[in-house]
Amino acid sequence: MQPSTEQRKRAIIIGAGPAGLTAAFELLTRTDILPVILEKSDYIGGISRTINYKGNRIDIGGHRFFSKSDRVMKWWLNIMPMQQIEGGSTQITYQRQTTTVPAHPVAIDPEVDNSVMLVRNRKSRIYFMRQFFDYPITLSGDTLKKLGFWKTMKIGFSYMKALLFPIKPETNLEEFFINRFGRELYLTFFKSYTEKVWGIECNAISAEWGAQRIKGLSILKAVTHILKKMLPKKKDISQKDVETSLIEQFLYPKYGPGQMWEEVATLVLKLGGEIHMEWNVDQIRHNGSRVLAVEAHSDKTKEAKTFEGDYFFSTMPVKELIADMNPPAPARVREVSDGLVYRDFITVGVLCDKIKLREVSGELVRDNWIYIQEPDVLVGRLQIFNNWSPSMVADPNHIWIGLEYFCNEGDALWNRTEAEMIQLAKDELSSMNILDKENVLDATVIRVPKTYPAYFGSYDRFPEVISWVNGLDNLFLVGRNGMHKYNNQDHSMLTAMTAVDNIIADVHSRDNLWALNTEQEYHEEKEEADKVAASQQTPATVSA
């Protein structure tokens, strides 16, 4: 007999992004713990949300639904089934077995069904010198031809030098890039773009960022991948042996990433969980060893309330979490958290009737992302939303693109008016010969603060914060901002899943949570986590 709501243990979850919603769903389907989510905004999904502008949908930053974790892939497909491919049941090959996905008794047709994961082809390129280069950069014949003989020779010798005489120890991002690509290729294709993203020089950024985002990629890996593609092989959407930056297919919700998290939120409510929108956290009360309650207020009603719980999950920025502690964290911990840096983000959505970027066949380019390497413009990356999903665009005859600008909240770029940002986008698209200004039909501007936790500032002392927070036995930091890690959404989900695993297994150490930071590490942790999940699974499963 299930305990009453009053008798059940409660988990207070700060944030309704991927990590917070995953934690709530896992608690509801695997335990008797009641999750209560406090979300400060009026939307679900955090930076994985989808913004609807006049029927045209914007994906903030772009979210490919791909993971090397079987657990995450199955979790997604339990919520939203994959579109039918080539008739019959859909099969996905995992590391050691081929799993049939029988989620629904009828074929999932994206032309008819809305709750569906599309299978999309990945294509991303670099736009440099007003022409396209492969991304990740490869020394293909086409690349070498565009770079020219002398540039190619310099790149080759530079790469050989990096192989023979790598920089040791590798302390910053510049050294990380040089060791894997050589100095000349780094200066050509990595330095300018990366510094545009972060606003500081690469030698001031921790090498850990490279391990987090670029992982095992190198020229050797890219060339090996090209050679493997030439060999006949069985179709395998899992792409287990492929570096994340080299995947060729991914899943994507018909209406963008926010559709996934809106459906998860609906299931959380259906299962009895609580989601309180537009509630701001004011204080986190603790006694030095456990969190006791969260004090919060409603932006809509101005009501103040105390949320007591047995467990607490935080996805809020670490800087804000530490600032809200009552009693205050030690001075040394506050000093580190105050010095943490975030990079902010502006997307300008531009609706066009045509653009100049075309394939050789004359069709619209098929790129999802285009990395803008041009030093004479501020835009860092361009998305073509039509290529993520046709349903992202209200009128299929229009082209819906997003220009991504990286900035700091309060700087000159952030403070530009909406009209100024739209004009900047038009000017830069025109100067790069991507479109003519008269082909722009409409535009909108979206500002997203604290999008990217930075690996500089006081980050080198971040272990001091981790050590203190780990002393609060019932507090779990999960997700990108919650852990101040540049996680993808699958990593964020895994941190929430692992936290629930620990609660179920009565594991008090947080070591396995903080180990989920790179692809190599979460491979090692995944098998054990999957075993724990399977052994603790309760009958309270939900079919989406």
N, C-alpha and C positions, 0 to 999 in steps of 0.2 A: 504494500500500500504506500503510495507516494505521500510524503508529508505535505501539510498544507502550506500555502504561500508564506504564512507567518512563521512556520517552523523551519522552512528551508534556509540553508545558508545562502548568502548573497555575495555576488561579485560586482563591485562597482567598476565600470569600464569607462575610461575617459577617452572619447573619440570614436566616431562611427566611420572610420576608414577601413581598408582591408584587414588590418590586424585586429582592430576592435570588434568588427563584425564576425571575423573568423573565431575569435575567442568566445563570443557570445553563442555562436552556433555550435561550436564544439562542446561548450558547457551544457547546453540544452539537450544535445543528442547523446552525450556520454556520461552525464552526471545528474544529480538532483540539485545542483547549484543554480540559483536564479540570477541571470545577468541583468544588470541595470546600466544602460549606456547613457552617458551624458555627452552630447554633441554641441559645441559652441555655435556652429553655423546653422543655416537653414537648409542644408543639403546633405545627402548621404554619399559616402565614398571617398572623402578627402580629396587628394590630388588624383585619385583614380575615378573621379566623377565624370559624367558627360554633361556638357552645357548645351542647352537647346536654344538656339537663336533663330527665331522665325522658321523653325523646322529644319534648320541646318545645325548639325551637331559638332561640337568641338571636344576633342580628346586632349586633355591637358598633358602635354609632354609625350603622348603616344604610349600605349600600353599593349605590348604583344603578350598574349596569353600562351606562354611557353615556359615549361619548367623541366628540369632534369629530375625532379622529385616526382615519383609515381603517385605519392600521396596527394600532392597538390593537383596534379592532372586529373586524377579520379574525383577529387573534391569538386573541382570546377564542373566536370561533366555530370556530376550528380545534381548540380544546381541547374545547369543549362546543357542539354544534349548537343552532340555534334551533328552537323548536317550530314545527310546521307550521301555517300560517295559511291558511284559505280554500282548502285543497287545492292540489295542484300544487307546483312548486318554490318555495322561499322567495326573495324578492328584496329586496335592500336597496339603496336609492338612495344613492350617494355623490356627492361634489361634481360630478363631470363624467360619471359613467356609472352605469348600473344593473347591479349585480353579482348574479348568481345564486349562491346558496349550495347546492351539490350535495353537501354533506359526507357524507350518507348516502343509500344507494339507496332507503331506505324512509322513509315519513313519520315524523317524531319526535313521538310522542304522549306528553305528560307523564303521562297516566294509566297508561301502560305502561312508558315509558322513564324511567330515573332521571337519566342523564347528559344533561341538556337545559337550555337557557336558555329561561325563560319570558318572554313579552312582557307586561309589566305596565303598567297605567295609573298615572301619577303624580298623586297628590293630596296636597297638604300645606296646612294652614291654621294660622292663629294663633288661639289660645284666649285671649281677653282680655275682661274684664268679664263672664265666664261665658257668652260667646257666640263664635261663629266669625267670623273675618275671612279674606279671601283671603290666601294667601301665594304669591309675594311680594305685598305690600300693593298694591292698586290702588284708585283713586278711583272705584269702580263705584257704581251707584245703591244697592246693598245696603250697601256700606261707608259711604257718606255718610248713609244713613238711620240706621244704628246709631250713628254718631258724633254726629249731631245738627247742626243748622244752624250754630250759632256755632263749634263745633269745626271744621266743614268750611270755614267762611269763613277762620278763622285758618290752617288748613293751606294753603288756596289762595293767600292773600296771602304766606305764608311761602315757598311754593315759587316764586312769581313773583319775590320778592326774591332768592332763591338763583340764579335764572336770570339776573337782571339784574346782580347784584353778587356773583359767586362769590368765595369766600375764596381768595386767592392770596398766597403759595404754600400748597399743601395739605400740611400737615405731620403731621397725626394723624388717627385714625379718626373722631373727632367731626366734623372739617372735611370728611372724605370723605363722610360720610352727609349732612351739611347741604347740600353742593354738589349732591347728586343727588336729595334728597327734601325739602329745606327744614327749617328748625329745628323747626317744630311737629310734623311727621310723624316726624322723628327722635326727639323727646322722647316721642312717643306710642308708637311701635312698635319702635324700635331700641335706645335707650339702656339701658333696664332689662334686656332680654334679653341684650344683648352684655356688659354688665357682670356679669351673673349667670354667663355662660360663662367670662369671663376673670378675674373677681375684682378688677378695678381699673377706674378710670374710662376712658371712651373716649378722652379727650384725652391719656392716657398711653400709648396704643397707636399704633404706626406706621400711617400710611395705607396702607402696603404690604399689610397684612392685607386691607383692602378690595379692593385690586386683585387679590389672590390668590383671595379667596373669592367676592366679589360681582361682580367683573369689570365688564362693561359695563352692568349693570342700573341703570335709573333709572325714574322715573315715565313719561317719554316712551317708553322701550323697552317697558314693561309695557302702556301704552295702545296702542302700535303693534301689539304682539303680539295684543291682544284684537281689534283691527280686522282683522288678517290672518286670524284664526280665522273671521271671518264670511264670508270669500271662499271659494268652492269651489276645492279644489286636490287634486292627486294625493297619495295616502297615502305618506308618506316617514318611515320610522322613524329615519333618520339625523338629521333635524331640524337640518341644517347651519346654517340661518340663524336659529336660535333661541338666545337666551341660555341657558346651562346651567341657571340657576335657573327657567327658564320651560318646560323640556321637558315633554312630555305623556306620553311613553312611555319605558320603559327595559327593558333585559334584566336577568334575575335568575336565578341558578341555582336549580334546584328545591329544594335543601336549604340554601340560603343561600350567602354569599360564600366560606366556608371550603371548600365543595365544589370550587370552581374550583381553589383552591390545593392542595388534597389531590390532585386529579387531575394537576396540573402536577408536584407532588413525585413522584408515581408514575412519570410519564414521565421525569423527570430520572434516577431510579434505573434505569429500564428502559434508558435510553440510556448508562448506565455512569457517571453522576455519583455523587457521594457526599454524603450528608446525615447529619451527626452531631448527634443531639439531646442536649440538656442538657449542652452544652459551653460553659463560661464563658471569655471572653477575659481573660487576665491582663496580657499585655504585647504591644505591637506593636513589634518590633525594626526599626530603620531605620538607614541610614548618612548621613542628611541629604539624600540625593537619591533614594533608592529604599527601599521597604519590603522587608525581607529575610525576615521570618517572623512568625508569630503564635504566641505562647505561650498555651496554654489548658489547662483541666483539666475533667474529667468530674465533674458533680455526683453521678452514680450510682456510679461506680467509684472516684472520687478519683484516677484516673490523670491524670498530667500529660503533655503532648505538645507538640512543636514542629511547626507546620505551615508548611513552606517553600513558596514559590510564586514565580511569575513576574509575576502580576498579583494585585491585592487590591481587593476591593469591600467597602465598609463601609456597612451600614444601621443600625448601632448609634447611639445618641444621641451627638451631637458632643461633649458634655461628657465622656462616658465614653471616647470615642476619644482625645481629647487627654490625658486623665488617664492612659491606658494607654501613652502613647508612651515608648519607651526607645531612645535617650536622650530626656529630657524636651523638650517643645516650649519655645520661648523664653518668658520670663516674661510678656511682653505678650500672647502668644497664650493662655497658661494663664489669665491674668486675664480675658480676654474669655469663654473657654469656661466658666470657673467662674461667670460671671455670667449665663449663659443660663438662661432660665426655661421650665418646662414646666407645663402645666395637666393635671390628672389627672381621672379619670372613674369614676363608679360607675353601674352599671345594676342596677336592681331588676326582675327578671322576676316578673310577677304573673299568675297563672292564675285566670280568673274563669268563672263560669257565665253571667253576663250583665253588661253595662254599660249606662249610660243614654244614651250618645252614639249617636244614630240619625239617619239621613237622613229627609227628609220622607216617603219611602215607608214608613218603619218599619224598613228594613234597617239593619244595622250600618254605621256611617260607613265610607267607603271610603278614608280617609286612611292613607298610609304613616307619615308623621310628623305630629305636632301640636306646634307651638311654643307653649310655655306662657309667656305674657307676664304672667301674674298676679303682682304684686309680693308677695303675701302667702304665697307658697309657695316652697320651695327648688328644686323640680324645674324643669328647663329645657326638656326636650323629652320627648315621649311617642311611642313607636312602637306600632303595632298589627301584630304579626307575621303575623297571618292575611292581611293585605292585601299583604304582600311576597310570600308564597307560601303557599297552603293547606297545603303539606307541612311548614311550620314548626311546625305544631300537631299534637300526637299525636291529639287527639280533636276532630273538626270542630265538635262542639257546644260547645266551650269557646272562650274568647277569651283570647289570650296577648298581654300587653302588656309593654312595657319602659319604665320611668321612668328618665330620664337625669339624673344629678346631676353638676355640675362642681365640682371641689374641688382642693386642693393636698395632695399626699401628706404625711401627718402632721398635718393640721389637724383641727379638731373633728369635721367631717363625715366625713372619711376614717377617723377612729378610732372611729366608732360601731360597735357590734357588729352582726352580721347581724340579730339580732332587733330591734335599735333601728332599723336601716334599713328593715326590712320594715314595722314599725309606722309609721314616718314616711311611707312610701309609701301605706299604707292610709289614714292620717289625711288626707293631702293629696288623694288621689283622692276621698275622701268630702267634704272641704270644698269641692272644686271642682265637686261634684255630678256626678262622672263615674261613680261606682258607690257602692253600699252595702257597708260592710265585710263583712257576712255573705255577700256573693257571691264573696269571695275564697276559692279552693280551695287554693292553694299559692303559694309564692314562693321566690325565691332571690336572692342578691346576688353580683355580679361586680365586682371592683375592677381597674382598668386604669391602671397608672402611665405617665407620660410619653406621654399620648395626643395632646396638642396642643403642638407647639413654639410658644412665644410670641414675639410681635413687640415685646417690651419688655425690661426688664432691660438687659443689655449688647448687645442685638441691633444697635443703631446702629453698633457697632464690629465686627460680624461679618465684614465684608470682610477684616479683618486675619487672621482664622482661615483664610478661603478662600485668601488669598494664600500663607500658609505651607504649607497642605496641598497646594496646587497645585504646590509645589516638589518633592513626592514623586512622581516621574514615573509610577510604576506603581500609584498608589492612586487609586481612584475612589469618591467619596462619592455615593451614590444613595439614593432613597427619602425618605420624610417626615422621620424622625429623623436619617437619614444626612446630610441637607442642611440640617436645621433649617428646613424649609419646610412650610407647611400644605398639602401636596399631596393631591389626590385620588389614588386608586389608579392611574388611567390616567396621570397625570403621573409617578407613581413608576415605573411600567413604562417610560415613555418615557425617563426618565433612565437606566435600565439598558440599554435598547435602544441609546441614543445612545452610552453608554460602550463597548458592544461594537462599534458602528459605528466608533468612534475607534480601537479596537485593530486592527480589520481594515484600516482605511485608514491606519494608522500616524500618526494625528493626535494630537499631544501636548498641544495646548491644551485646556483644560476650558471654554472660553467657551460652547460650544454646550450643555453640561450645565447651567451656571448660568443660561442664558437660558430654560430650560424652567420658568418660574415662573408665568406667567399665560397665560390662554387665548389672548390676542392674540399673545404671543411664541411659544407652541408651534405656532400656525398657521404662523408664518413659518419656523420651523425644520423643520416636519414634512415639507414637500415635499422638501427636500434630504436629510433623513434617509431618506425612503422611496426616493429614488434610490440612495443608498449601499447601503441594504439589498438592493435589487433587483440591483444590479451585483455584490454580494459573495455573493449567495445560493448555497449549496452544495447538492448533491443530497441531503444528509442531512436531509430534511424528514420530519416525522412526522405521520401522520394519527391524530387522537385517536379 
